Amino acid sequence: MPVRDQLYSKRMNDFAIVKGFSPGDLILALFIAVLTLFTPDAYIGVDLVHDILLYTASIGAVVGTFFRRTRPVPAAVTVYLAALLRYIAVPAEIFPQDVAVLLSLYAVLAYGPLTTKYPAIFGASFGAFLLALPSLVANVTTSFAVFVLCAGQVLVIATTTAAFLRRGQFTRLNHAIENAHIAQLNAERDAELAVVGERTRIAREMHDIVAHTLSVVIAQADGGRYAAKNNPEAAERALNVIADMSRAALTDIRSIIGVLRDHDPEAPLAPEPVDTDLLGLIEQVRASGHPVSYVTTGQQRPLPVGLGNALYRICQEALTNALKHAGPDATITVSLHWRPAEVILDVTDNGRGAATFNDGKGHGIIGMTERAAVFGGTVVSGPRASGGFKVTATIPTPGERKAHV
């Protein structure tokens, strides 16, 4: 079983629980059971209490060894108590099954909570001291007692070192798994935010298309209704403009709806701009009967699609609002000024203006401001001193534009 499948990280308590048994657990338990068979016959059948202590100690050593990884602390307590019972029954001997103490010490330090490391180490070290104690009391050579004591402590130190190395491996693995999980969550969150942001942008595109088209259609319908009585040709032109604008808007909306469909994974998340040619946009407004003049200064140069689309949409929103609020007799002027490090778009009218220049819900100016802000630009709008309204968008151009966060 792979290590990452065995471990479940307990972050708060900084320990790991092995989720399932492995063949090694059973093999070690059987190994301890076999070692109990090597109990000298001289210590069996002494008396009932003596035998109960030995058998209980043997069973405890086997059971504790089997559960040493899945339940390290209870298993260690069981093995330590079993070793103590064995010592009480036969204090002057070292039994092979005593190795279960080292196995339990390793398990507690490798898999158990860090708060139990000191009691576990102390218990094993004290057990090594107890094994050497009878030799000193029985006046056996001091060198043998020292050897037993030192050998026991060396085994405890070696077991402790191996356990902490193993624990370090688990810790690094758990951190790697956790970091990978966090990275996956962050990637999923970023993807969700990107989709939400893209859909918000697409919704804004739809708003601009519909609002502008309906404004032109309404203006054409009003003009065509009056012209139908005296100038049938003008009425026909108005109907043609309405039909053309409606078809174009329907095509654009269909492309956007295709992007918004969740079940269409092949739909592009970034539809191309409707048209970055401001002259085409201005001609649409002129066709509605509103006089629009276009002025450009400076050296024109290519712009990235995103920046050009932002300029187009800002101009479209400003023209739409002018059609709504400036009145039928207003004159609209669109100016595009090319500067070395920026491009400035001015949309002005001499109409009656509006106390609040937006789309009725406050999204007009907000939408233009957000579009410019994406490229580090600004939008300033407000009534003109001489009458009418003015919208000015200033956007840095590539090469000189500062990084925008």
Secondary structure per residue as TSV (DSSP state, phi and psi in degrees):
chain	resnum	aa	ss	phi	psi
A	1	M	-	360.0	127.2
A	2	P	-	-59.6	148.7
A	3	V	H	-59.9	-41.6
A	4	R	H	-66.3	-21.8
A	5	D	H	-84.1	-20.6
A	6	Q	H	-83.7	-30.6
A	7	L	E	-99.0	143.3
A	8	Y	E	-127.8	115.4
A	9	S	E	-75.9	128.9
A	10	K	E	-104.3	93.8
A	11	R	T	-65.6	-42.2
A	12	M	T	-65.4	-40.4
A	13	N	T	-96.0	-2.8
A	14	D	T	55.4	51.1
A	15	F	E	-146.6	165.6
A	16	A	E	-120.7	139.8
A	17	I	E	-109.8	126.5
A	18	V	E	-75.5	126.5
A	19	K	-	-79.2	-19.4
A	20	G	S	-149.1	163.0
A	21	F	-	-78.8	156.4
A	22	S	-	-125.1	163.3
A	23	P	H	-57.3	-29.8
A	24	G	H	-62.6	-34.2
A	25	D	H	-62.0	-45.3
A	26	L	H	-67.5	-39.5
A	27	I	H	-63.4	-44.8
A	28	L	H	-64.8	-39.9
A	29	A	H	-63.4	-42.0
A	30	L	H	-65.8	-34.6
A	31	F	H	-63.0	-44.5
A	32	I	H	-64.7	-38.3
A	33	A	H	-62.1	-40.1
A	34	V	H	-65.4	-39.6
A	35	L	H	-62.5	-32.3
A	36	T	H	-66.1	-21.4
A	37	L	T	-71.1	-17.2
A	38	F	T	-89.2	15.0
A	39	T	S	-63.4	125.5
A	40	P	-	-54.7	137.7
A	41	D	G	-61.7	-24.8
A	42	A	G	-64.3	-20.8
A	43	Y	G	-99.0	2.5
A	44	I	S	-102.8	136.2
A	45	G	S	81.6	15.5
A	46	V	S	-65.8	-53.8
A	47	D	-	-160.7	171.9
A	48	L	H	-64.3	-46.1
A	49	V	H	-62.5	-42.8
A	50	H	H	-59.3	-45.6
A	51	D	H	-67.0	-39.7
A	52	I	H	-61.0	-42.1
A	53	L	H	-61.4	-45.2
A	54	L	H	-66.5	-44.8
A	55	Y	H	-66.8	-40.3
A	56	T	H	-63.2	-41.2
A	57	A	H	-63.4	-40.1
A	58	S	H	-65.4	-45.6
A	59	I	H	-63.6	-42.3
A	60	G	H	-61.7	-39.5
A	61	A	H	-65.3	-40.6
A	62	V	H	-68.8	-48.5
A	63	V	H	-64.0	-44.8
A	64	G	H	-61.6	-38.0
A	65	T	H	-65.7	-37.9
A	66	F	H	-65.1	-37.2
A	67	F	T	-97.7	12.3
A	68	R	T	-63.5	-29.9
A	69	R	T	-91.9	-39.5
A	70	T	T	-77.9	-31.6
A	71	R	S	-135.7	72.1
A	72	P	H	-62.5	-41.3
A	73	V	H	-71.5	-53.5
A	74	P	H	-59.1	-36.8
A	75	A	H	-65.2	-41.4
A	76	A	H	-65.1	-41.6
A	77	V	H	-60.2	-42.7
A	78	T	H	-62.4	-46.0
A	79	V	H	-67.1	-41.7
A	80	Y	H	-63.7	-42.1
A	81	L	H	-66.3	-38.0
A	82	A	H	-63.0	-41.3
A	83	A	H	-65.0	-36.7
A	84	L	H	-66.5	-42.0
A	85	L	H	-62.5	-42.0
A	86	R	H	-62.0	-38.7
A	87	Y	H	-68.4	-38.6
A	88	I	H	-64.1	-38.5
A	89	A	H	-71.5	-44.0
A	90	V	-	-137.2	85.9
A	91	P	T	-75.7	-18.3
A	92	A	T	-96.4	8.5
A	93	E	-	-128.0	155.4
A	94	I	-	-108.6	116.3
A	95	F	-	-92.3	147.8
A	96	P	G	-58.0	-33.4
A	97	Q	G	-68.8	-9.7
A	98	D	G	-64.2	-15.3
A	99	V	H	-63.3	-18.6
A	100	A	H	-60.7	-27.8
A	101	V	H	-63.1	-43.5
A	102	L	H	-66.3	-38.0
A	103	L	H	-64.0	-40.3
A	104	S	H	-70.3	-37.9
A	105	L	H	-59.2	-45.7
A	106	Y	H	-59.3	-44.1
A	107	A	H	-65.5	-42.9
A	108	V	H	-63.1	-44.2
A	109	L	H	-71.4	-32.2
A	110	A	H	-84.6	-36.8
A	111	Y	H	-116.8	-18.8
A	112	G	S	-88.0	175.6
A	113	P	-	-66.7	147.5
A	114	L	G	-63.8	-24.3
A	115	T	G	-65.8	-16.8
A	116	T	G	-98.2	1.5
A	117	K	H	-67.4	-42.2
A	118	Y	H	-67.2	-46.8
A	119	P	H	-59.4	-37.9
A	120	A	H	-66.6	-44.3
A	121	I	H	-66.5	-42.6
A	122	F	H	-62.7	-42.6
A	123	G	H	-61.5	-42.8
A	124	A	H	-68.6	-41.1
A	125	S	H	-65.3	-40.8
A	126	F	H	-65.9	-34.9
A	127	G	H	-63.4	-39.7
A	128	A	H	-63.7	-36.8
A	129	F	H	-65.8	-40.3
A	130	L	H	-64.2	-34.9
A	131	L	H	-65.3	-32.2
A	132	A	H	-83.8	-20.0
A	133	L	H	-61.2	-45.2
A	134	P	H	-59.0	-32.8
A	135	S	H	-65.3	-37.3
A	136	L	H	-70.7	-41.5
A	137	V	H	-67.5	-35.4
A	138	A	T	-84.4	9.5
A	139	N	T	61.4	29.3
A	140	V	-	-72.1	160.0
A	141	T	-	-51.9	137.9
A	142	T	H	-61.7	-34.2
A	143	S	H	-61.6	-37.5
A	144	F	H	-67.6	-42.2
A	145	A	H	-62.9	-42.0
A	146	V	H	-64.5	-37.9
A	147	F	H	-62.7	-45.7
A	148	V	H	-61.6	-44.1
A	149	L	H	-64.3	-47.6
A	150	C	H	-66.3	-41.5
A	151	A	H	-62.0	-41.4
A	152	G	H	-62.6	-43.8
A	153	Q	H	-67.5	-37.4
A	154	V	H	-62.7	-41.9
A	155	L	H	-63.7	-39.4
A	156	V	H	-64.0	-44.4
A	157	I	H	-64.4	-43.3
A	158	A	H	-63.4	-42.3
A	159	T	H	-64.3	-42.2
A	160	T	H	-61.9	-44.2
A	161	T	H	-62.0	-46.2
A	162	A	H	-62.6	-38.6
A	163	A	H	-66.3	-42.1
A	164	F	H	-69.5	-32.9
A	165	L	H	-63.7	-41.6
A	166	R	H	-65.7	-40.6
A	167	R	H	-63.3	-39.9
A	168	G	H	-60.9	-37.8
A	169	Q	H	-63.1	-44.4
A	170	F	H	-62.6	-41.9
A	171	T	H	-62.3	-45.0
A	172	R	H	-63.9	-40.2
A	173	L	H	-64.9	-44.5
A	174	N	H	-63.7	-39.5
A	175	H	H	-64.6	-40.1
A	176	A	H	-64.0	-42.7
A	177	I	H	-64.4	-42.8
A	178	E	H	-64.4	-42.9
A	179	N	H	-63.9	-38.8
A	180	A	H	-65.0	-38.7
A	181	H	H	-66.1	-42.7
A	182	I	H	-63.5	-41.7
A	183	A	H	-62.4	-38.7
A	184	Q	H	-65.8	-43.0
A	185	L	H	-62.8	-41.6
A	186	N	H	-64.0	-40.4
A	187	A	H	-64.5	-41.7
A	188	E	H	-65.0	-40.0
A	189	R	H	-65.2	-43.4
A	190	D	H	-63.0	-38.7
A	191	A	H	-65.1	-40.9
A	192	E	H	-64.8	-42.3
A	193	L	H	-64.5	-37.8
A	194	A	H	-64.3	-40.9
A	195	V	H	-65.3	-43.9
A	196	V	H	-61.4	-45.2
A	197	G	H	-62.9	-39.6
A	198	E	H	-67.3	-40.4
A	199	R	H	-68.5	-35.1
A	200	T	H	-63.5	-42.2
A	201	R	H	-64.2	-40.5
A	202	I	H	-66.1	-39.6
A	203	A	H	-60.7	-38.0
A	204	R	H	-65.4	-38.6
A	205	E	H	-60.2	-43.7
A	206	M	H	-63.2	-42.0
A	207	H	H	-58.6	-45.4
A	208	D	H	-63.7	-43.1
A	209	I	H	-63.3	-49.9
A	210	V	H	-65.9	-45.9
A	211	A	H	-62.2	-45.7
A	212	H	H	-65.8	-45.0
A	213	T	H	-63.0	-44.8
A	214	L	H	-65.1	-36.3
A	215	S	H	-61.9	-45.1
A	216	V	H	-66.8	-41.5
A	217	V	H	-62.3	-43.5
A	218	I	H	-62.7	-44.2
A	219	A	H	-62.3	-41.8
A	220	Q	H	-66.8	-40.5
A	221	A	H	-64.3	-42.9
A	222	D	H	-62.7	-47.1
A	223	G	H	-65.1	-40.1
A	224	G	H	-66.0	-34.1
A	225	R	H	-63.4	-42.3
A	226	Y	H	-74.3	-35.0
A	227	A	H	-75.3	-21.2
A	228	A	H	-60.8	-28.5
A	229	K	H	-75.0	-38.9
A	230	N	H	-114.0	-22.4
A	231	N	-	-139.9	83.4
A	232	P	H	-58.2	-32.9
A	233	E	H	-64.9	-41.0
A	234	A	H	-63.8	-39.1
A	235	A	H	-63.9	-40.5
A	236	E	H	-64.2	-40.1
A	237	R	H	-62.5	-40.6
A	238	A	H	-61.9	-42.1
A	239	L	H	-65.5	-37.8
A	240	N	H	-63.6	-42.2
A	241	V	H	-61.9	-43.5
A	242	I	H	-60.2	-44.3
A	243	A	H	-64.3	-45.8
A	244	D	H	-63.9	-45.8
A	245	M	H	-63.0	-40.4
A	246	S	H	-66.2	-42.1
A	247	R	H	-62.6	-45.2
A	248	A	H	-61.8	-43.4
A	249	A	H	-64.9	-39.4
A	250	L	H	-63.1	-40.6
A	251	T	H	-62.0	-44.7
A	252	D	H	-64.5	-42.4
A	253	I	H	-66.5	-38.5
A	254	R	H	-61.7	-39.8
A	255	S	H	-66.1	-37.4
A	256	I	H	-70.8	-41.8
A	257	I	H	-60.2	-36.3
A	258	G	H	-61.6	-35.4
A	259	V	H	-70.6	-35.0
A	260	L	H	-77.2	-12.9
A	261	R	-	-72.3	121.5
A	262	D	T	-66.2	-31.4
A	263	H	T	-84.7	3.7
A	264	D	-	-107.6	85.7
A	265	P	T	-69.3	-18.7
A	266	E	T	-87.1	-7.7
A	267	A	S	-67.9	137.9
A	268	P	-	-69.4	137.9
A	269	L	S	-85.4	-8.4
A	270	A	S	-132.5	82.2
A	271	P	-	-63.1	147.5
A	272	E	-	-66.2	150.4
A	273	P	-	-60.2	152.2
A	274	V	S	-61.1	-47.8
A	275	D	-	-172.7	123.7
A	276	T	-	-91.7	6.6
A	277	D	-	-88.3	106.2
A	278	L	H	-64.2	-29.6
A	279	L	H	-62.2	-39.6
A	280	G	H	-63.3	-39.9
A	281	L	H	-64.5	-42.6
A	282	I	H	-64.7	-38.6
A	283	E	H	-62.8	-34.1
A	284	Q	H	-62.6	-41.9
A	285	V	H	-69.8	-40.2
A	286	R	H	-60.1	-37.5
A	287	A	H	-64.7	-20.8
A	288	S	T	-80.9	-3.9
A	289	G	T	101.6	0.5
A	290	H	-	-94.8	128.6
A	291	P	-	-70.9	126.5
A	292	V	E	-131.1	126.5
A	293	S	E	-105.6	150.1
A	294	Y	E	-127.6	125.8
A	295	V	E	-126.8	135.4
A	296	T	E	-133.3	140.0
A	297	T	E	-131.8	156.5
A	298	G	S	84.9	179.2
A	299	Q	-	-88.5	111.8
A	300	Q	-	-69.7	144.3
A	301	R	-	-146.8	158.4
A	302	P	-	-64.4	146.1
A	303	L	-	-121.9	151.5
A	304	P	-	-57.8	154.4
A	305	V	H	-57.4	-43.3
A	306	G	H	-62.9	-44.1
A	307	L	H	-69.3	-42.3
A	308	G	H	-62.1	-39.1
A	309	N	H	-65.2	-38.5
A	310	A	H	-62.4	-45.0
A	311	L	H	-59.9	-44.0
A	312	Y	H	-61.0	-47.1
A	313	R	H	-68.2	-37.1
A	314	I	H	-63.4	-44.7
A	315	C	H	-63.0	-41.3
A	316	Q	H	-62.2	-44.3
A	317	E	H	-65.1	-42.3
A	318	A	H	-64.0	-41.9
A	319	L	H	-65.6	-39.9
A	320	T	H	-60.7	-44.7
A	321	N	H	-66.5	-35.8
A	322	A	H	-64.3	-41.1
A	323	L	H	-62.4	-35.2
A	324	K	H	-74.0	-42.7
A	325	H	H	-111.0	-23.3
A	326	A	S	-75.6	-24.4
A	327	G	-	100.0	161.5
A	328	P	T	-69.4	-22.5
A	329	D	T	-97.9	4.2
A	330	A	-	-74.8	150.8
A	331	T	-	-107.3	132.5
A	332	I	E	-110.6	138.6
A	333	T	E	-124.1	128.1
A	334	V	E	-112.3	123.5
A	335	S	E	-123.2	134.0
A	336	L	E	-123.9	114.7
A	337	H	E	-110.6	120.0
A	338	W	E	-94.4	116.1
A	339	R	-	-109.5	163.9
A	340	P	S	-56.6	-36.5
A	341	A	S	-118.7	5.6
A	342	E	E	-161.4	166.2
A	343	V	E	-126.8	136.2
A	344	I	E	-119.1	127.4
A	345	L	E	-112.5	123.6
A	346	D	E	-116.2	130.6
A	347	V	E	-126.2	113.0
A	348	T	E	-125.1	156.1
A	349	D	E	-143.4	160.0
A	350	N	-	-110.2	26.4
A	351	G	S	-81.6	-161.3
A	352	R	-	-77.5	-14.1
A	353	G	-	74.6	-172.1
A	354	A	-	-152.4	144.4
A	355	A	S	-64.1	-37.1
A	356	T	S	-129.4	112.9
A	357	F	-	-94.0	87.7
A	358	N	S	-152.8	-167.9
A	359	D	S	-93.8	16.5
A	360	G	S	99.0	-18.0
A	361	K	S	-127.6	9.7
A	362	G	S	83.9	9.2
A	363	H	H	-89.4	-15.4
A	364	G	H	-63.3	-62.2
A	365	I	H	-65.2	-38.7
A	366	I	H	-61.0	-45.0
A	367	G	H	-62.3	-42.8
A	368	M	H	-64.4	-41.5
A	369	T	H	-63.1	-42.2
A	370	E	H	-65.3	-39.3
A	371	R	H	-62.6	-44.1
A	372	A	H	-68.1	-37.3
A	373	A	H	-64.2	-29.7
A	374	V	H	-57.4	-33.2
A	375	F	T	-104.9	17.7
A	376	G	T	78.7	17.8
A	377	G	-	-101.1	-179.3
A	378	T	E	-135.9	158.2
A	379	V	E	-129.4	127.6
A	380	V	E	-119.8	130.3
A	381	S	E	-139.9	155.5
A	382	G	E	164.0	171.0
A	383	P	E	-69.0	149.7
A	384	R	-	-89.3	150.3
A	385	A	T	-64.0	-32.7
A	386	S	T	-88.3	2.9
A	387	G	S	108.2	150.5
A	388	G	S	92.1	-161.0
A	389	F	E	-140.9	154.9
A	390	K	E	-140.7	137.6
A	391	V	E	-124.1	125.8
A	392	T	E	-123.7	120.5
A	393	A	E	-112.3	125.4
A	394	T	E	-118.0	119.4
A	395	I	E	-128.6	125.1
A	396	P	E	-61.3	145.7
A	397	T	-	-98.5	159.2
A	398	P	T	-57.3	148.2
A	399	G	T	98.6	-45.8
A	400	E	T	-108.2	-8.9
A	401	R	-	-70.9	136.2
A	402	K	-	-76.9	152.6
A	403	A	-	-62.5	133.7
A	404	H	-	-112.7	125.8
A	405	V	-	-106.2	360.0
